Amino acid sequence: MIRQTILCCGFLVVLVCGLLVSPAAAQQDETVCIQCHGGLPDALGVPVGEWRQSLHADNGISCHDCHGGDPTDFAMAMSPERGFLGAPDYTAVPEFCGRCHVGVLGDYQESAHGQALQAGGAQCVMCHGNHAVQKASLDLINPESCARCHDYERADKIKGILADTDGKIIAMEEELARLGKLGMAVEAFEGQLFDLRNRFHRAFHTVKEARVREQTGEVLAGLETLRAGVDEIDAGLGQRKLWGGVAIALLVLAGILFLQMRKTYEEDEKG
């Protein structure tokens, strides 16, 4: 009986663990792209390890989402008939990435980088990498990266414009997380912040100081609106705490009065 119970519990643990595995992660590991390249040496296998640590992997974006092909069929995985695109040429990278990052593509094409693309101007993977793509941050703007092509001074000035807004976005993320833990309904605010964050991340791709100032100004205005909403929730929480404190004080006072009345009654009974 004890052995059966242990086996049953073990089965349940395995079942629960299986249910907790992300469907996206499970689907990624099942693709023939991952199975094949994951076992290959050197340059053919490296992309799999890099991708596993990437923002794309975290969001369920796998090989076939970018390169096309059939991720379920070894024989047809790289067949043009199944939409296989392979790796793009240098000048085709922006359009390749822009299939998903539409807004960024438009800003990039209007920038000095985009206009110099045919002459070897910077494109997406030069700054973001190809398979080991990480969450966009101001750390991508640095002397080591930018000075490969030109003087860093202009990029540093734009980074300075972006820094204040970046800090306020991070602070707002923390504020919404705090309110969420308190049980407050912040889903609408999180959606607004998601939109503002995306607009902010587009700002640098124009590589034009005036445009960056304009875009960050719009994002800051949106953050001020969010701040007003957060302050309103905090004010409501303050009122709830105040009235909660009053209610507790009244209950304590009522308890004290009850005990005093009981004591007086008992003394009268004895007298």
C-alpha positions as CSV (number, residue, x, y, z in Angstrom):
1,M,0.0,0.0,0.0
2,I,2.8,2.4,0.9
3,R,4.7,1.5,-2.3
4,Q,1.6,2.2,-4.4
5,T,1.1,5.6,-2.7
6,I,4.7,6.5,-3.3
7,L,4.4,5.5,-7.0
8,C,1.2,7.5,-7.3
9,C,2.7,10.6,-5.8
10,G,5.7,10.2,-8.1
11,F,3.4,10.0,-11.1
12,L,1.6,13.2,-10.0
13,V,4.9,15.1,-9.5
14,V,6.0,14.2,-13.0
15,L,2.6,15.1,-14.4
16,V,2.6,18.5,-12.7
17,C,6.1,19.3,-13.8
18,G,5.2,18.5,-17.3
19,L,2.2,20.8,-17.1
20,L,4.4,23.6,-15.8
21,V,6.7,23.5,-18.8
22,S,6.1,26.4,-21.1
23,P,4.2,25.2,-24.2
24,A,6.3,27.7,-26.3
25,A,9.6,26.2,-24.9
26,A,8.3,22.6,-25.5
27,Q,7.4,23.5,-29.1
28,Q,10.8,25.1,-29.7
29,D,12.7,22.0,-28.4
30,E,10.6,19.8,-30.7
31,T,11.6,21.6,-33.9
32,V,13.8,19.7,-36.3
33,C,16.0,22.9,-36.6
34,I,16.9,22.7,-32.9
35,Q,17.3,18.9,-32.9
36,C,19.6,19.0,-35.9
37,H,21.7,22.1,-35.4
38,G,21.9,21.4,-31.6
39,G,24.1,18.4,-32.3
40,L,26.4,20.0,-34.9
41,P,29.9,21.3,-34.2
42,D,31.3,24.8,-34.4
43,A,29.5,27.5,-36.5
44,L,26.6,25.2,-37.3
45,G,25.8,24.5,-33.7
46,V,26.7,27.7,-32.0
47,P,23.5,29.6,-33.0
48,V,21.3,27.1,-31.0
49,G,23.1,27.9,-27.7
50,E,23.1,31.6,-28.4
51,W,19.4,31.5,-29.3
52,R,18.5,29.6,-26.1
53,Q,19.8,32.6,-24.1
54,S,18.1,35.2,-26.2
55,L,15.0,37.4,-25.9
56,H,13.6,35.7,-29.0
57,A,13.6,32.3,-27.2
58,D,12.1,33.9,-24.1
59,N,9.2,35.1,-26.2
60,G,8.7,31.8,-28.2
61,I,10.4,33.0,-31.4
62,S,12.2,30.1,-32.9
63,C,14.4,29.4,-36.0
64,H,11.6,29.0,-38.5
65,D,9.9,32.2,-37.4
66,C,12.8,34.1,-38.9
67,H,14.4,31.7,-41.5
68,G,11.2,30.0,-42.7
69,G,11.0,26.4,-43.6
70,D,9.2,23.5,-42.0
71,P,10.2,22.9,-38.4
72,T,8.4,19.6,-38.2
73,D,10.0,17.7,-41.2
74,F,13.7,16.9,-41.4
75,A,13.5,16.3,-45.2
76,M,11.7,19.6,-46.0
77,A,13.0,21.8,-43.2
78,M,15.2,23.8,-45.6
79,S,13.0,23.6,-48.7
80,P,12.0,26.8,-50.5
81,E,8.7,25.1,-51.2
82,R,8.0,25.3,-47.4
83,G,9.1,28.9,-47.2
84,F,12.7,28.5,-46.3
85,L,14.6,31.8,-46.6
86,G,18.0,31.0,-45.1
87,A,20.3,33.8,-43.9
88,P,19.8,37.2,-45.5
89,D,22.6,39.2,-47.2
90,Y,24.0,42.1,-45.3
91,T,21.9,44.7,-47.0
92,A,18.7,42.6,-46.7
93,V,18.9,42.3,-42.9
94,P,16.8,45.4,-42.1
95,E,13.9,44.1,-44.2
96,F,14.4,40.6,-42.8
97,C,14.0,41.8,-39.2
98,G,11.5,44.5,-40.2
99,R,8.9,41.8,-40.9
100,C,8.2,41.9,-37.2
101,H,9.8,45.2,-36.1
102,V,7.8,47.3,-38.6
103,G,8.0,50.6,-36.7
104,V,11.7,50.3,-36.0
105,L,12.3,49.5,-39.7
106,G,10.6,52.7,-40.8
107,D,12.7,54.8,-38.4
108,Y,15.9,53.1,-39.4
109,Q,15.3,53.6,-43.1
110,E,14.9,57.3,-42.6
111,S,18.1,57.5,-40.5
112,A,21.7,58.1,-41.5
113,H,22.4,54.4,-40.9
114,G,19.6,53.3,-43.2
115,Q,20.5,55.7,-45.9
116,A,24.1,54.5,-45.8
117,L,23.2,50.8,-45.8
118,Q,24.3,50.0,-49.4
119,A,27.7,51.6,-48.6
120,G,28.1,49.4,-45.5
121,G,26.1,51.5,-43.0
122,A,25.2,49.9,-39.7
123,Q,22.2,47.5,-39.7
124,C,20.3,45.5,-37.0
125,V,22.7,42.7,-36.2
126,M,25.7,45.0,-35.9
127,C,24.2,46.4,-32.7
128,H,21.8,43.7,-31.6
129,G,23.5,40.6,-32.7
130,N,21.8,37.9,-34.8
131,H,21.0,34.8,-32.6
132,A,22.0,36.1,-29.1
133,V,19.5,39.0,-29.2
134,Q,19.0,40.6,-25.8
135,K,16.5,43.0,-24.4
136,A,17.2,46.5,-25.8
137,S,18.9,48.8,-23.4
138,L,21.0,52.0,-23.4
139,D,24.1,49.8,-22.9
140,L,23.9,49.1,-26.6
141,I,25.0,52.7,-27.2
142,N,28.7,52.6,-26.2
143,P,32.1,53.7,-27.5
144,E,33.2,50.2,-28.4
145,S,30.2,49.6,-30.8
146,C,29.6,53.1,-32.2
147,A,33.3,54.0,-32.7
148,R,33.7,51.0,-35.1
149,C,32.1,53.3,-37.8
150,H,32.3,56.9,-36.6
151,D,33.1,59.2,-33.7
152,Y,31.1,58.4,-30.5
153,E,30.3,62.0,-29.5
154,R,26.9,62.3,-31.3
155,A,25.8,58.9,-30.1
156,D,26.8,59.9,-26.5
157,K,24.7,63.0,-26.7
158,I,21.6,61.1,-27.9
159,K,22.2,58.5,-25.1
160,G,22.2,61.4,-22.6
161,I,18.8,62.5,-23.9
162,L,17.4,59.0,-23.6
163,A,18.8,58.3,-20.1
164,D,16.2,60.2,-18.1
165,T,13.3,58.7,-19.9
166,D,14.8,55.2,-19.5
167,G,15.1,55.6,-15.8
168,K,11.5,56.8,-15.5
169,I,10.2,53.8,-17.5
170,I,12.1,51.4,-15.2
171,A,10.7,53.2,-12.1
172,M,7.2,52.9,-13.5
173,E,7.6,49.2,-14.1
174,E,8.6,48.8,-10.4
175,E,5.6,50.9,-9.3
176,L,3.1,48.8,-11.3
177,A,4.7,45.6,-10.0
178,R,4.3,46.9,-6.4
179,L,0.6,47.7,-7.0
180,G,0.1,44.4,-8.6
181,K,1.4,42.6,-5.6
182,L,-1.1,44.5,-3.5
183,G,-3.9,43.1,-5.6
184,M,-4.6,46.3,-7.5
185,A,-5.9,46.0,-11.1
186,V,-3.0,47.5,-13.2
187,E,-3.4,45.5,-16.4
188,A,-4.5,48.6,-18.4
189,F,-1.6,50.6,-17.0
190,E,0.8,47.8,-18.0
191,G,-0.6,47.9,-21.5
192,Q,0.0,51.6,-21.7
193,L,3.5,51.2,-20.4
194,F,4.2,48.5,-22.9
195,D,3.3,50.8,-25.7
196,L,5.3,53.7,-24.3
197,R,8.3,51.4,-23.9
198,N,8.1,50.3,-27.5
199,R,7.9,53.9,-28.7
200,F,10.9,54.7,-26.6
201,H,12.9,51.9,-28.0
202,R,12.2,53.2,-31.5
203,A,13.6,56.6,-30.6
204,F,17.3,56.0,-31.1
205,H,16.9,54.3,-34.6
206,T,16.3,57.7,-36.2
207,V,19.8,58.8,-35.1
208,K,18.5,62.4,-35.3
209,E,18.9,64.5,-32.1
210,A,15.8,66.6,-32.8
211,R,13.6,63.6,-33.5
212,V,14.9,61.8,-30.5
213,R,14.0,64.8,-28.3
214,E,10.5,64.9,-29.8
215,Q,9.9,61.1,-29.4
216,T,11.2,61.0,-25.8
217,G,9.0,64.1,-25.0
218,E,5.9,62.2,-26.2
219,V,6.9,59.2,-24.0
220,L,7.5,61.4,-21.0
221,A,4.1,62.9,-21.4
222,G,2.6,59.4,-21.5
223,L,4.5,58.5,-18.3
224,E,3.1,61.6,-16.6
225,T,-0.4,60.4,-17.3
226,L,0.5,57.0,-15.9
227,R,2.0,58.6,-12.9
228,A,-1.3,60.4,-12.2
229,G,-3.1,57.1,-12.4
230,V,-0.7,55.4,-10.0
231,D,-0.9,58.3,-7.5
232,E,-4.7,58.0,-7.6
233,I,-4.5,54.4,-6.7
234,D,-2.0,55.1,-3.9
235,A,-4.3,57.8,-2.6
236,G,-7.1,55.2,-2.5
237,L,-4.9,52.8,-0.7
238,G,-4.0,55.5,1.8
239,Q,-7.7,56.1,2.5
240,R,-8.3,52.4,2.9
241,K,-5.5,52.2,5.4
242,L,-6.8,55.2,7.3
243,W,-10.3,53.8,7.6
244,G,-9.0,50.4,8.3
245,G,-7.0,51.9,11.2
246,V,-10.1,53.7,12.4
247,A,-12.1,50.5,12.3
248,I,-9.5,48.6,14.3
249,A,-9.3,51.4,16.8
250,L,-13.0,51.4,17.3
251,L,-13.0,47.6,17.7
252,V,-10.3,47.8,20.3
253,L,-12.2,50.6,22.1
254,A,-15.4,48.5,22.0
255,G,-13.6,45.5,23.4
256,I,-12.2,47.6,26.3
257,L,-15.6,49.0,27.1
258,F,-17.2,45.6,27.0
259,L,-14.6,44.2,29.4
260,Q,-15.1,47.2,31.7
261,M,-18.9,46.8,31.6
262,R,-18.5,43.1,32.3
263,K,-16.2,43.7,35.3
264,T,-18.6,46.3,36.7
265,Y,-21.5,43.9,36.3
266,E,-19.6,41.1,38.0
267,E,-18.7,43.4,40.9
268,D,-22.4,44.4,41.2
269,E,-23.4,40.8,41.3
270,K,-20.9,40.0,44.1
271,G,-22.1,43.1,46.1
